[in-house]
Amino acid sequence: MDGFHICRIGSAYARMMIEGFKMNLIYYDLYQATRLEKFVTAYGQFLKASGEEPVTWKRASSMDEVLQVVDVTKGYTRD
């Protein structure tokens, strides 16, 4: 395995979970998911302005850190 990367499908899945269930996002990736982070930040600000609890994001330093705190995980590897 050469590492992890949030691809287009992973980003779409994360957005669905964030909007649909108002879940916070923690992810591990070799590369920063700037677009996804901006989306979560903007959506969190929208929720806060609407009087709801905002969602948050965090880029974890390892996959172990992610697995210690998540309730739901989604992942796949290429063949």
Contacts in CASP RR format, 6 or more apart in sequence:
PFRMAT RR
TARGET T0000
AUTHOR 0000-0000-0000
METHOD contacts of the structure
MODEL  1
MDGFHICRIGSAYARMMIEGFKMNLIYYDLYQATRLEKFVTAYGQFLKAS
GEEPVTWKRASSMDEVLQVVDVTKGYTRD
1 77 0 8 1.000
3 30 0 8 1.000
4 28 0 8 1.000
4 29 0 8 1.000
4 30 0 8 1.000
4 63 0 8 1.000
5 29 0 8 1.000
5 30 0 8 1.000
5 31 0 8 1.000
6 14 0 8 1.000
6 27 0 8 1.000
6 29 0 8 1.000
6 31 0 8 1.000
6 33 0 8 1.000
6 36 0 8 1.000
10 74 0 8 1.000
10 75 0 8 1.000
11 33 0 8 1.000
11 35 0 8 1.000
11 36 0 8 1.000
13 74 0 8 1.000
14 25 0 8 1.000
14 27 0 8 1.000
14 36 0 8 1.000
15 36 0 8 1.000
15 39 0 8 1.000
17 23 0 8 1.000
17 72 0 8 1.000
18 24 0 8 1.000
18 25 0 8 1.000
18 39 0 8 1.000
18 40 0 8 1.000
18 43 0 8 1.000
18 55 0 8 1.000
19 43 0 8 1.000
22 47 0 8 1.000
22 52 0 8 1.000
22 53 0 8 1.000
22 55 0 8 1.000
23 55 0 8 1.000
23 71 0 8 1.000
23 72 0 8 1.000
24 55 0 8 1.000
24 56 0 8 1.000
24 57 0 8 1.000
24 58 0 8 1.000
25 36 0 8 1.000
25 40 0 8 1.000
25 55 0 8 1.000
25 56 0 8 1.000
25 57 0 8 1.000
25 58 0 8 1.000
26 57 0 8 1.000
26 58 0 8 1.000
26 59 0 8 1.000
26 60 0 8 1.000
26 65 0 8 1.000
26 66 0 8 1.000
26 69 0 8 1.000
26 70 0 8 1.000
27 33 0 8 1.000
27 36 0 8 1.000
27 57 0 8 1.000
27 58 0 8 1.000
27 59 0 8 1.000
27 60 0 8 1.000
27 66 0 8 1.000
28 59 0 8 1.000
28 60 0 8 1.000
28 61 0 8 1.000
28 62 0 8 1.000
28 63 0 8 1.000
28 65 0 8 1.000
28 66 0 8 1.000
29 59 0 8 1.000
32 59 0 8 1.000
33 59 0 8 1.000
36 57 0 8 1.000
37 57 0 8 1.000
37 59 0 8 1.000
40 55 0 8 1.000
40 56 0 8 1.000
40 57 0 8 1.000
41 57 0 8 1.000
43 55 0 8 1.000
44 54 0 8 1.000
44 55 0 8 1.000
44 56 0 8 1.000
45 54 0 8 1.000
47 53 0 8 1.000
47 54 0 8 1.000
47 55 0 8 1.000
48 54 0 8 1.000
60 66 0 8 1.000
66 73 0 8 1.000
67 73 0 8 1.000
END
